[in-house]
Every structure is written in structure tokens, then in C-alpha cells.
Amino acid sequence: MEPLMIKTIKKLSLIALITGAAACSEQATTDVKTAEVEKARIQAHLEFLADDLLEGRDTGSKSYEIAANYVATEFKKLGLQPAGEDGYFQRVPFRRGYLNQQTTKAIIGEGDNAVALKYPQDYMMSTLMNSTEASVSADAVFVGYGLIADKYQHNDYEGLDVNGKIVVILNGRPEAWPSEEGAHLASGKEKAKHAADRGAVGIITLHTPKREKVRSYTSSLNYLGSPSLRWVDKEQNPFGSRKEIKAGAYLNLEAGKKLFVNAPQTLEQIFTLDNDNKAIKGFDLKTSVELAASSRHESISSSNVLAVLPGSDPKLKDEYVVFTAHLDHIGLAKDVTTKDRINNGAMDNASGVSILLETARILATSEAPRRSILFTVVTGEEKGLLGASYFVNNSTVPLNSMVANVNLDMPVLLYDFADVIAFGANHSSMGSIVESAAGQLDLALSPDPMPEQAIFTRSDHYNFVKKGIPAVFLMTGFTSKTPGEDGGKVWGEFFANHYHKPTDSLDLPINYDSAKLFAEVNIRIAMTVANQDDRPYWLEDSFFGQTFAPKD
């Protein structure tokens, strides 16, 4: 999973979420006889994938390719059909960019009034992926949050001319917007799109006091020198980059104030409006900005691993239930002084891939489902959900044949969970399917306990959502069957102490009975979706269905 902020778990209370959004007649029974899930098999997969030999399975590394070959071999052993462009593999071409930090430049104003900012104390710069040389000099315009949302009658660009100019944008969004749709509407990609569509040539993002409380500017300096990664198309264009944007920078609190010296409002006044959740209007900053930097690019590649269990129904076999799990992790830790630098990624996401492999085995050795099952093990999730993004934009089966996606990302298998959480359950009929599958195993379906985190937008399934495909992302819930065990506390302690650290390793007290149960839930979800007559559908009031579902 992409980086997650941790809130106090003790304050969470769980209540039942779904009482049957879809009629029972729309669901198929799941009493088809299946083989027995074997926790020893899950353990074997996990112990291989999280072994030190694989050095954290970093995207593009040789150790990742070893893991990919392992997964492909398991698919072949099960007799699954290869679904990649090269057997079981779909090779993803990437461009990796490194910022030359000695070449960065950010100057506010001109002549005697020019102020040169200090890197990285005052600002950070992103690596542009379209060119190795970034340079722009233009007038600056403040555009609030840089957002446009017709649903909320919100347009930060209204009345502003930003053509040929550098836009200055506040980090964040209006707090009143719902977290999940707000996370989409205020994403960096959406902000860049709005700026580029209106002719902007550069983007400066301002750190805010509100953001400082969540993630300090100083903490972000830990990532200086980390490369940027994008997949590239056949014309070698990096996906998601806008050529119109020539350069970009991120300014800290004090540096940002220097942009507003000649402005009709001070930045302190803007921060007050942001903190008080009041309307913010844009204006000309009456100053110019020069940004420049150089970078180095290199080409690498990494594989998605794809396999199909063919369906048995003549009419439905050309439709697919898609399972996803990301195989990559973050490789070696930067800190060379630590004894253990290997980020093994046992829970993130060797656990999810191991569950997927056992799910594939059970389905492949049971009565064939009516619809086909597409197993999609992807790369580059930790770099920005890149492998899944490549797949949905270069899919090896038609997008409109994919009826649903079930994502297995980082099930925390460290306690005796008594409920599950399905991010996205409130957006489609998949919610009632998950509730039914969990209920067959005496598990409850609980609501999202941390909606402010907008987790539904932060793992591989979201690429499928943006193509209009209903999806859920399953997680172990926060209650436990074991008396005295606080599942939420265990979950929270994992994120606080082990997430994206070398201690996410096989030394954790992994509960393989829980792994078996988690696999059984997913198998029941798969069988229901694969065998019911109708495809899953978006609920009428879902923002994501309204935004992304194909229009009739």
C-alpha cells in the first residue's frame, strides 16, 4: 500500500455497514465444492517471497525478477493459461529519473529585488520526466488549491489568466469535501491537468501549517535523491506527465511567504483562511519566478505476471473476475549504518501474493467457475501504482470484459481477526457480496474505520476503478476472536513500528490460521462474482460510478 498516516486506533468504533445493497437473487450460491485451503502452502509462498535472498523485491531489480519467475512457475504448475504478452509476463517499460541536486535554481523576483531560495532548506524540486533539462521563467499567479469541481461549484481558476505563467498552489483541498472523492479531485495529477489545460508552464506547491501537522516539511527531506519512476508508452512518453509544465517546486512555509510580498494578501492571511476552512480566492502575485534543474534518465523494465483460469459458461467465459496483488516492495533501506537494510515486505505484500496463489490453487482444482478468473500480480505499486496502471492501459483482455476487481494488498496477518473491512464496499454491489462471503465464515463486514485516509484511492484497484470497474480492497478488521486481543492495536502497532521498515519480516508473529481464513473469504467472493448471472454494478449515489462508469 502507498504510505499511510496513522491515527489513534483506540478511538475507532466499528458498526455494521452493509445490510444488503443488492438483492439476494442477484447473487449466486457459493456452496460449490472446493478443495481445502492449506495454510502450509501460504506459509511456504510467504517465506520464499519475504526471504533475504530477494532483497526487498524492488521494482526493476534482479531480485524482483526472481519473485516474478516464482509466481509464473506457480501459475504454470496449476495449469493456468498465460495471459501476458510474453507467456505469463507483461514487461512494463519504465523511465527512471534522478534529479541533479547541485543544479536546482529557484529565484523570486528580478534585478535588485531578486531572492534566491536555498535548496533544500527552502524548497524541493521534482524530477521532470519529459526532459533532462528543466527551465522556466514567468510571472506567478496564486490559484488557491488549484482545483476545479463542478459538483461543488468550485473553480479556483475562475477569472484568472494563467496562460504562459507559473501557478502557485496550496497543498490540500477544502476540508468539507468527502475524503475519498476529495482525494481524487485534489490529487497531484488532477491539479497538474487543470494547470496545463489552462496554459500554465510551471507549478509551485506551497507547504501549509495544516499539512505540517500531518507531515512536516523536514520529514520529506528524507526522500531527497530518491528517483522518480514512470512507465512509458510506445512513443517513449512517460505516462501522466504533462509536457506543458516545464518545471515545478515545493516551498516550505517561510519561503512561500516571499512570493506574496507584492500580493494583495499575505500568505499568513491565506493560511488563516485555510485553517478556518474558509473560501480562498486566487490573484496575480505581481512577481516573477525562475525555476531550473537538470536530471538524469535511464530505462529499466519490470514484469507484471498474468494468468487466467478459463470459465465454463459459454456466455460468461469471456468475462473476467480480476484478482490483483502487488509483488514489489521497496528494496534496501537507505541507512547504511543499520545491520539489516533489507525491507522484506512480509505483510507488504508477500502476504497478499501468497493469499492470491493459494486462491488460484483452490479455484484451479475445484469445479470451474462460470466466468473466467484473471490473476494479475503487478509491479511498481510502491512507486505509484504503476504496474496496475500500465496493465489497465495496455490490457491483455478487453477492459469491458472485466466485471470486478478484488485487490489483495497487505493483509496484516498478525492476529485472530473476527471481521473484515472492504474499502469500496459502499460504492458498488461488491459490498453485499463481500458481506455474504464473510458471513458464511462467521465474520462481520465492518465500515472503513479511517475514512479520512481515503484508502480506497491508494492501492492497485484504483486503476481499475478509474476504468469504470467495480472494485474492493479487503483488509483484516480490528476485532479479534481471541479474548483480550485488540486487533486494532496490533494493526496500528504494525504500521507504527514495521510498515516500510526492515522489521516487516518473517520475524513477525505471523498467524497462518488467519491467513487461511483470509484466503477462504476471497475464494467465496470470487465464486460468487464468477457464478452469478449479473455483473456487479455501481451504486447509484457513488461518486466513482458517476465519474468513471461507462455511459449508456
Salt bridges, closest charged atoms under 4 A:
GLU36 OE2 - LYS516 NZ 3.00
GLU38 OE1 - ARG41 NE 2.96
GLU38 OE2 - ARG361 NH2 3.73
ASP58 OD1 - LYS383 NZ 3.07
GLU65 OE2 - ARG91 NH1 3.34
GLU74 OE2 - LYS77 NZ 3.07
ASP156 OD1 - HIS154 NE2 2.98
GLU175 OE1 - LYS210 NZ 3.58
GLU180 OE1 - HIS427 NE2 2.50
GLU181 OE2 - LYS151 NZ 3.03
ASP197 OD2 - LYS193 NZ 3.13
ASP197 OD1 - ARG242 NH2 2.89
GLU212 OE1 - HIS207 NE2 2.54
GLU244 OE2 - ARG242 NH2 2.99
GLU254 OE2 - LYS257 NZ 2.95
GLU268 OE2 - LYS257 NZ 3.72
ASP274 OD1 - LYS210 NZ 3.52
GLU290 OE2 - LYS105 NZ 3.52
GLU298 OE2 - ARG96 NH2 2.67
GLU298 OE1 - ARG296 NH1 3.32
ASP313 OD2 - ARG370 NE 3.20
GLU319 OE1 - ARG371 NE 2.67
GLU319 OE2 - ARG535 NH1 3.56
ASP328 OD1 - HIS326 ND1 3.22
ASP348 OD1 - HIS326 NE2 3.09
ASP348 OD2 - HIS329 ND1 3.94
ASP348 OD2 - HIS500 NE2 3.19
GLU358 OE2 - ARG361 NH2 2.79
GLU381 OE1 - HIS326 NE2 3.37
GLU382 OE2 - HIS329 ND1 3.40
GLU382 OE1 - HIS500 NE2 3.05
ASP409 OD1 - HIS326 NE2 3.05
ASP513 OD1 - LYS39 NZ 2.67
GLU520 OE2 - LYS516 NZ 2.72
ASP533 OD1 - ARG370 NH1 2.80
